[in-house]
Amino acid sequence: MTNLAASTDGPGPGSDEALAERLAPRRADVTGIDRVGRLDPAEDFHEASRLYAGVVDPLVDGAARLDANSMLRAATGRAVKRHAGRPVFHLPEADFGSASFADAVSRRRSSPGASSGSLTISQLASVLHAAYGVTGTAASGHTRRAAPSAGALYPLELYVTSARVDGLEPALHHYDPLRHELETLHPLERADSLAPLTPYRELLATCAAAIVVCGVFWRSRFKYGQRGYRFALLEAGHVAQNVLLAASALGLRAVPVGGFFDRRLDELIDLDGLYESSLYILPLWGSE
């Protein structure tokens, strides 16, 4: 049988080559290259989200809107999801004892713990506060948190699964950093409910708790455009390191997990996977 697509003079309308030709004008404007080969989505995004001196994206007007609207500025200072009508658990204040920063850094290792170890509610509260908790208030009245955020827009949300946490039933929770409390979203049928969400099943099957870092991308993108997506990823890394160092300071085990089945995890948390999506899993084990 003759391959009709191959017999034409140019690339087929749905081919990578045809799409590359349609993108060539943008690439030419940005890079000076008037023709590109096979597309690499990661490379394409990286190029599209670059900053250039003297070049302003006309579609990004969030900074001007913030300057002109005091109510919008106030809203960005309250960047947190709320789940009305859900049970709420008020967390105790963070307590790291006498641990020093130097000790936390030197002891930090990515290593799982024993499956029988549990967390105290004080340990979980301390880790969550170190991750994304409120640490002060700016002159404008906006709260400041433990992790840095571009424009103080705080595009991340933290969810917590409790398998073996003293005082908590096995459930999925949402962390509210402004109130330092957990909203219980729904119970977990099994303590190892997270295991099918990643190729590293043993990590999520045995952990006492897991913190899931998710990105609400429009919180950054309305001001920073495609660069805002980069910022959300960078900030997820800041939060993850805070979690790992806090766990180290408390004598807990922790492992950062970046390999997971995105749609399965988004479905568990009830995220659309587009405007808000999971970025990182941080399982925790209690002291052995």
SULDA-V881377 format. One record per backbone hydrogen bond with DSSP energy under -1.0 kcal/mol. NH is the residue of the N-H (numbers start at 1). CO is the residue of the C=O. If there is no record, write none. Layout:
BEGIN
nh = [NH/NH]
co = [CO/CO]
END
This chain:
BEGIN
nh = [4/7/15/19/20/21/22/23/27/28/29/30/31/32/44/45/46/47/48/49/50/55/60/65/66/67/68/73/74/75/76/77/78/80/86/89/91/99/104/105/106/107/111/111/117/119/124/125/126/127/128/129/130/131/132/133/135/136/138/141/144/146/152/153/157/159/160/161/162/163/164/166/168/172/173/174/175/176/180/181/182/183/184/185/186/188/193/195/197/198/201/203/204/205/206/207/208/209/210/211/212/213/214/215/216/217/219/220/221/222/223/224/225/227/228/231/232/233/234/235/236/237/238/239/240/241/242/243/244/245/246/247/248/249/250/251/252/253/255/257/261/262/265/266/267/268/269/270/271/273/277/279/280/281/282/283/284/285]
co = [2/3/12/15/16/17/18/19/23/24/25/26/27/28/40/41/42/43/44/45/47/52/57/61/62/63/64/69/70/71/72/73/75/78/83/182/180/96/100/101/102/103/109/254/114/164/120/121/122/123/124/125/126/127/128/129/144/144/142/138/136/133/149/150/214/212/173/210/171/208/208/119/165/186/160/183/158/181/176/176/89/174/87/172/172/170/190/192/194/195/199/200/200/201/202/203/284/284/161/282/159/280/157/277/155/275/216/217/217/218/220/220/221/224/225/227/228/229/230/231/232/233/234/235/236/237/238/239/240/241/242/243/244/245/246/248/247/285/283/281/197/260/261/262/263/264/265/266/266/276/215/213/213/257/211/255/209/253]
END
